[in-house]
Amino acid sequence: MSRRERITSAYPTIQFRPHTLNLWAQLTRVPAECEHLETDFSFAATLAPDTTFLRGKPFPQTEHPRPLVSLCRPCLVKVIEPELANHSGKVVAFEPDGANFTQYFFVERDDFEGAGLLPEVSSAIGRRLDRITGTCEECSRPARWLWLSREDVASLDDFGSIGNAVGRVFCSRHGARKLCDALEKISEANLFYVNIPYGESGAYVWI
């Protein structure tokens, strides 16, 4: 299967710039870019949906991980929102600092250490995952997400706030929408790594 076929089949809802799908792009390892990045680079995100980076090394989460691609904000949301909404695991999601983040990624609970989270932070997030119960604030579905805003937790080093902030609880569908709402409010960003959830529980963190 050619590069073009692999990418277009993996992302059927996205239109890509043709020259980023050719052999030269493959040889130079340039990610395929959505068509909107030809004229507007104010928000660009490299999506590696099925890959986790632990201790600086990539770890695929599926047998055939989808290729990484570079997407504008609307295309990123188009791809990730349905997958976030269909994820059945528990998620603690931190609202990113839109002015100071370069990565926004999910890490499964067992991989916290490999992703570089401090032990105190890992413990605090783990306790919050264990306490996600009840129903979604927006509907009657079971709560699966805890959303912690920038007002709740300004820094991921603040394990005290992580452990004590009230936050908001959502089902997977409304949690996905809350995360995408946060991304849609960020006017400019250049994200080097975004992925989708895997495993039974974990957290969306930013650096």
HUVENFEN-V633222 format. One record per residue. PHI is phi in whole degrees, 0 to 359 (none if undefined). Layout:
# HUVENFEN-V633222
PHI + PHI
This chain:
# HUVENFEN-V633222
none + 286 + 304 + 302 + 295 + 298 + 287 + 292 + 285 + 285 + 230 + 292 + 268 + 250 + 263 + 253 + 296 + 304 + 290 + 272 + 252 + 273 + 296 + 298 + 298 + 294 + 295 + 268 + 58 + 272 + 297 + 298 + 244 + 294 + 298 + 288 + 286 + 291 + 240 + 219 + 254 + 297 + 224 + 224 + 226 + 272 + 263 + 240 + 299 + 248 + 233 + 245 + 256 + 235 + 53 + 81 + 244 + 282 + 233 + 296 + 259 + 225 + 294 + 233 + 296 + 291 + 294 + 285 + 220 + 252 + 231 + 286 + 300 + 300 + 290 + 300 + 298 + 301 + 281 + 276 + 301 + 299 + 287 + 297 + 294 + 268 + 287 + 269 + 280 + 272 + 224 + 259 + 243 + 263 + 295 + 284 + 278 + 301 + 271 + 219 + 242 + 237 + 216 + 216 + 217 + 265 + 227 + 289 + 307 + 290 + 256 + 306 + 297 + 296 + 276 + 93 + 288 + 297 + 305 + 293 + 291 + 302 + 296 + 296 + 294 + 301 + 294 + 293 + 300 + 293 + 261 + 285 + 219 + 82 + 241 + 299 + 296 + 260 + 205 + 263 + 289 + 299 + 289 + 232 + 240 + 243 + 259 + 245 + 285 + 295 + 291 + 289 + 222 + 280 + 221 + 288 + 278 + 273 + 292 + 295 + 294 + 302 + 284 + 246 + 298 + 293 + 68 + 227 + 250 + 221 + 288 + 298 + 294 + 283 + 295 + 300 + 294 + 296 + 297 + 292 + 303 + 297 + 295 + 290 + 274 + 268 + 283 + 224 + 194 + 226 + 263 + 272 + 199 + 225 + 224 + 241 + 295 + 213 + 75 + 269 + 196 + 176 + 219 + 267 + 236 + 230 + 220
